[in-house]
Amino acid sequence: MKILVTGFKPFLGESVNPSEQIAIHLQNLFPEVHSVILPVVYSECFQILESKVHQIRPDLLVMIGQAGGRSTVTVEKIALNHHQARAADESGYQPEIGPILPNQPLALQTVFPVDSMINQLKTHFPIEVSCHAGTFVCNYLFHQALNRFPELTPIFVHVPFLPEQLGHYQGESDGKSSQQLPSMSLEQQISVLKNMIQWCLQNPIKG
């Protein structure tokens, strides 16, 4: 079994992105895992992913992104067919509000057994279900993957800030001061994702 894991480069002025570090660690931990790090750029992230899929020919696609403000690792069920970014991507592009793919359904849902996996892991690890992947580049990548590669049963995982990232945020951020924003150590985040990968290896998914 081959698993392609993606992470993102730092964005919005950050110097680190935990998803990048986790993706690299997982590749070093598991011979079945192949990792690729993507830019937070609409016009590039899916093109790079698509190229890597054709190169690796994985059986499963696991995408990881950062979601500041969350206190647990969250696994997304749905990708919205909708752009509504509050900030531009790293190239300076900010899409207009509207569908990612015109004349297509409002949302796509992964067939990955999210609830089954989380029910087994949540008693030991800080992991929860999330309804959808937001409306920024993470959601765009997830939606494009579900649309283009449904046979890979794509799954998207959001991880919290690292403690060292909180110093980047001064004053108010979404109504919370930097001291109030939740975070999780890289070691704990890696532990959660490592056990997710182990679960996937033990429970092969048929797309």
C-alpha positions as a printed NumPy array, in Angstrom:
array([[  0.   ,   0.   ,   0.   ],
       [  1.248,   3.473,  -0.891],
       [  0.003,   6.605,   0.86 ],
       [  0.642,  10.09 ,  -0.491],
       [  0.741,  12.692,   2.293],
       [  0.747,  16.408,   1.565],
       [  1.672,  19.347,   3.782],
       [  1.786,  23.075,   3.176],
       [  4.622,  25.586,   3.319],
       [  4.385,  28.446,   5.862],
       [  1.959,  31.229,   4.908],
       [  0.555,  34.581,   6.033],
       [  3.919,  35.698,   7.363],
       [  4.59 ,  32.553,   9.388],
       [  8.052,  30.989,   9.541],
       [  6.755,  27.459,  10.132],
       [  3.779,  25.305,   9.227],
       [  3.219,  22.162,  11.306],
       [  1.646,  20.345,   8.362],
       [  4.955,  20.559,   6.481],
       [  6.924,  19.114,   9.375],
       [  4.381,  16.352,  10.003],
       [  4.357,  15.274,   6.35 ],
       [  8.159,  14.996,   6.341],
       [  8.177,  13.053,   9.625],
       [  5.564,  10.59 ,   8.353],
       [  7.638,   9.839,   5.275],
       [ 10.601,   9.093,   7.53 ],
       [  8.484,   6.884,   9.826],
       [  6.674,   4.767,   7.23 ],
       [  8.106,   3.19 ,   4.073],
       [  4.558,   3.249,   2.644],
       [  4.339,   7.058,   2.889],
       [  5.467,   9.469,   0.183],
       [  5.268,  13.162,   1.051],
       [  5.033,  16.346,  -0.962],
       [  5.043,  19.912,   0.372],
       [  2.754,  22.347,  -1.429],
       [  2.729,  26.135,  -1.672],
       [ -0.303,  27.978,  -0.313],
       [ -1.097,  29.126,  -3.847],
       [ -4.319,  28.29 ,  -5.66 ],
       [ -2.765,  28.083,  -9.118],
       [  0.041,  25.728,  -8.056],
       [ -0.997,  23.453,  -5.186],
       [ -3.285,  21.1  ,  -7.087],
       [ -1.066,  21.03 , -10.175],
       [  1.843,  19.829,  -8.02 ],
       [ -0.384,  17.301,  -6.248],
       [ -1.738,  15.982,  -9.545],
       [  1.782,  15.511, -10.891],
       [  2.82 ,  13.662,  -7.723],
       [ -0.234,  11.39 ,  -7.894],
       [  0.665,  10.364, -11.458],
       [  4.268,   9.789, -10.39 ],
       [  3.627,   7.828,  -7.172],
       [  0.28 ,   6.181,  -8.05 ],
       [ -0.807,   6.003,  -4.391],
       [ -3.657,   3.97 ,  -2.96 ],
       [ -4.672,   6.669,  -0.476],
       [ -4.331,  10.448,  -0.353],
       [ -3.945,  12.2  ,   3.018],
       [ -3.72 ,  16.004,   2.953],
       [ -2.697,  18.043,   6.009],
       [ -3.126,  21.755,   6.646],
       [ -2.926,  24.222,   9.504],
       [ -6.079,  25.581,  11.141],
       [ -5.111,  28.186,  13.716],
       [ -7.587,  28.486,  16.559],
       [ -8.414,  24.786,  16.797],
       [ -7.333,  22.862,  19.873],
       [ -7.403,  19.337,  18.424],
       [ -6.513,  17.555,  15.224],
       [ -9.649,  17.639,  13.088],
       [-10.558,  15.383,  10.183],
       [-12.725,  16.95 ,   7.505],
       [-15.703,  15.215,   5.94 ],
       [-16.731,  17.75 ,   3.306],
       [-15.111,  20.101,   0.81 ],
       [-17.267,  23.041,  -0.205],
       [-17.495,  24.053,  -3.832],
       [-17.027,  27.633,  -2.729],
       [-14.373,  30.362,  -2.585],
       [-14.603,  32.939,   0.203],
       [-11.06 ,  33.673,   1.336],
       [-10.419,  36.37 ,   3.922],
       [ -6.835,  36.74 ,   2.696],
       [ -4.888,  36.392,  -0.526],
       [ -2.753,  33.323,  -1.14 ],
       [  1.041,  33.511,  -1.093],
       [  1.114,  34.761,  -4.692],
       [ -1.189,  37.652,  -3.789],
       [ -4.224,  36.148,  -5.5  ],
       [ -7.619,  36.293,  -3.793],
       [-10.438,  34.605,  -5.707],
       [-13.832,  36.196,  -6.059],
       [-16.588,  34.789,  -3.884],
       [-18.259,  31.981,  -5.764],
       [-17.962,  28.328,  -6.809],
       [-14.656,  26.562,  -7.371],
       [-16.229,  24.575, -10.225],
       [-19.298,  26.247, -11.777],
       [-22.422,  24.15 , -12.36 ],
       [-21.25 ,  21.509,  -9.913],
       [-22.755,  20.413,  -6.545],
       [-22.31 ,  22.739,  -3.577],
       [-20.1  ,  20.217,  -1.758],
       [-18.322,  16.892,  -2.097],
       [-17.972,  14.39 ,   0.751],
       [-15.145,  11.937,   1.219],
       [-16.017,   8.251,   1.307],
       [-13.188,   7.693,   3.774],
       [-14.708,   6.202,   6.987],
       [-13.909,   9.254,   9.096],
       [-16.281,   8.403,  11.955],
       [-15.087,   4.828,  12.222],
       [-11.447,   5.867,  12.442],
       [-12.037,   8.668,  14.914],
       [-14.213,   6.513,  17.163],
       [-11.253,   4.191,  17.572],
       [ -8.627,   6.9  ,  18.048],
       [-10.349,   9.594,  20.098],
       [-10.154,   7.721,  23.419],
       [ -6.36 ,   8.003,  23.273],
       [ -5.674,  11.024,  21.093],
       [ -6.963,  14.617,  20.714],
       [ -8.818,  14.105,  17.451],
       [-12.313,  15.115,  16.304],
       [-14.552,  15.22 ,  13.253],
       [-14.964,  18.54 ,  11.453],
       [-17.819,  19.287,   9.097],
       [-15.925,  21.009,   6.297],
       [-12.49 ,  22.328,   5.395],
       [-13.278,  26.061,   5.347],
       [-13.096,  28.243,   2.244],
       [ -9.364,  28.913,   1.747],
       [ -6.618,  26.994,  -0.093],
       [ -7.021,  23.86 ,   2.084],
       [-10.639,  23.515,   1.033],
       [ -9.755,  24.243,  -2.591],
       [ -7.164,  21.459,  -2.604],
       [ -9.526,  19.022,  -0.871],
       [-12.358,  19.783,  -3.301],
       [-10.151,  19.41 ,  -6.351],
       [ -8.781,  16.109,  -5.03 ],
       [-12.26 ,  14.717,  -4.325],
       [-13.382,  15.756,  -7.787],
       [-10.339,  14.475,  -9.675],
       [ -9.204,  11.469,  -7.615],
       [-12.232,   9.928,  -5.854],
       [-10.637,   6.478,  -6.169],
       [ -7.921,   7.593,  -3.713],
       [-10.556,   8.271,  -1.02 ],
       [ -8.973,  11.657,  -0.246],
       [ -8.972,  12.788,   3.36 ],
       [ -8.076,  16.218,   4.741],
       [ -6.701,  16.746,   8.243],
       [ -6.344,  20.122,   9.957],
       [ -3.805,  20.549,  12.756],
       [ -3.514,  23.333,  15.383],
       [ -0.841,  25.967,  15.832],
       [  2.459,  24.977,  17.367],
       [  3.158,  26.742,  20.706],
       [  6.037,  28.68 ,  19.144],
       [  3.708,  30.157,  16.535],
       [  1.616,  32.059,  19.067],
       [  4.229,  34.773,  19.395],
       [  3.514,  35.705,  15.761],
       [  0.05 ,  36.852,  16.782],
       [ -0.167,  40.08 ,  18.716],
       [ -3.402,  41.74 ,  19.803],
       [ -6.629,  40.195,  18.607],
       [ -7.056,  37.281,  16.209],
       [-10.62 ,  36.188,  15.606],
       [-11.541,  37.694,  18.956],
       [ -8.815,  35.872,  20.899],
       [ -5.498,  37.244,  22.09 ],
       [ -2.345,  35.353,  21.194],
       [ -2.187,  34.03 ,  24.775],
       [ -5.672,  32.543,  24.455],
       [ -5.155,  30.798,  21.117],
       [ -4.875,  27.013,  21.532],
       [ -1.833,  25.108,  20.338],
       [ -0.379,  21.602,  20.346],
       [  3.22 ,  20.427,  20.398],
       [  4.708,  19.034,  17.223],
       [  5.418,  15.751,  19.021],
       [  1.751,  15.318,  19.905],
       [  0.589,  16.258,  16.428],
       [  2.981,  13.714,  14.915],
       [  1.723,  11.086,  17.367],
       [ -1.882,  11.645,  16.268],
       [ -1.054,  11.512,  12.558],
       [  1.232,   8.504,  13.039],
       [ -1.63 ,   6.583,  14.595],
       [ -3.947,   7.699,  11.805],
       [ -1.541,   6.279,   9.236],
       [ -1.256,   3.053,  11.224],
       [ -5.045,   2.798,  11.291],
       [ -5.166,   3.267,   7.527],
       [ -2.55 ,   0.588,   6.964],
       [ -4.499,  -1.826,   9.155],
       [ -7.851,  -0.956,   7.547],
       [ -7.305,  -0.636,   3.792],
       [ -9.888,   1.63 ,   2.177],
       [-11.497,   0.713,  -1.105],
       [-12.311,   3.786,  -3.186]])
